[in-house]
């Protein structure tokens, strides 16, 4: 049997905590109601409304292979500033999900920087080590959380 995922273990500890009403669980990247159900932020609901109501130009065609240009430009600006998009050293691609992005990153490093190590946090998601090892990367760990 697979060992318990330490990140999901934090969720279980949160749910079992009789004092959880005074806390906010951000461990899995989703906000929760007092009944521990996913809570959709109002800003997300507004973004969805704008997409459906105001963006009649959006269709269901496939995106370009590197993703939606407007999204990629905005992501670069958030990370490196408004002029980042003009810097030829910066390349941005859009991927599906965190896991999909990690796999693409692992393949990129394996192809263009072979033999390099990747450092992952301990604890981390149970699949992170496998993603990088499957791409033939050497995985190292760093500890960022002390349970005591």
N, C-alpha and C positions, 0 to 999 in steps of 0.2 A: 504494500500500500504506500502511496505517495505521502511524504511528510506534509503536515498542515502548512498551508501558505501563510507566512508570517503577516502579510498585509491583511488578508482576510481574517486572520486571528485577531487583529486589532478591531475589526468590525464586530466579531463575536464578543470580545471584551466590552466594547461599547454597549452592545445590546444587553449584556448581562449586568451592566452597571446600574444599580438602582438610582443613581444620581445623574443619569444621562440626560435628564430634562434640562440640566444646567450647562450642557456641553453641546458642541457641534461636531459631528463626525465628517471629516473631509478625506478620510482614508482611501476611498475608492474613486474619488473624483466626482461624486454626486452628492448634492445636498439631500437631506432627508427630512420628512415631516416628523412630528412627535410620535406618529404611529410607525416610524421607520420606513415609510414609503418614499420613493423618489419624489423630489420637489423640483418642479421646473421654474426657474427664475423668471420674473416678469420680463426682464430684458431679452431672454430667449424667446418667450412668447411673442414679444413685439417684433423681434427679428423675423420670426416665422411669418407673422402677419404681413410684414413688409414684403417679404419674398413672394407670398401668395397674391397679395392685393396689388402691390405697387410695381412689381417686376413682371409685367406681362411678356417681356422679351425672353424670359428664361424658358428654355425648352429641355427636353430629355435626351439631347444628343450627348454622345461621349465627350468628355473634356479632352483637351490636348494631353499628350502623354505625360507632360510635366506638370499638369494641373491647370486650374483656372488662373489666368494671368493676373486678374485683379486681386485675387486672394494671395498669390505669391508676392506681389508687390507690397501689399499691406503687411504681410508677415515679415518681409525684409525690413520695412520701415519700423515696425514695432521692435524688432530685435536690434537693428543697427542705426536707426535714425532715418530721417526723410530723404537724405541723399544716398542712402545705401544702394538703392536700385541701380544707380549709375556706376557703382564700383565694379569693375570687371572681375575682381577677386571673389565676389559673392555670387553664389549660385543657390537657387531655391527651387525645390520641387514640392509638390503636394502629394500626400499619400493617404491611404485609408488607415485609420486607427493608429493607436500608439504601437501596437505589436507590429503592424505592417510597416510602419515607419522605422522601427528598430531593425527589422529584417533588411529593409533596403539600405539602411545605414551600415549594417554589418557587412552586407555584400559589397558596398562601395569601399569600405576600409580594407576588406580582404583583397579586392582587385587592385586598388591604387596605393595601398600602404601595407603590403603583406608583412606578416611577422610582428605587427604591433599588438600591444595588449589593450584591452578595454577594461575600465574600472567600473564596477557596478556597486551600488550600495548594499549593505547588509543591515537590515532585511531589504528585500526587493520582491517583486512579483516572481512567482515560481518559474515562469516561462522565460525570464530574461536571460539567465545563464545559458539555457538551451539554444535560444535564438543566436547568440554570439558563438557558442561552441559549434553549432551546426554550420556556421559560416567559416569554420576553421580559425577562429580567433582565440587567443589566449585570454582567459577571463581572470581578473584580479578583483578583490573586494576591498571596500573601505567601510568602516563602521560609522554610522551617523546617529545611531539611536542607542541609548543606554537604558534598558528596562528598569534599572534600579532607580 
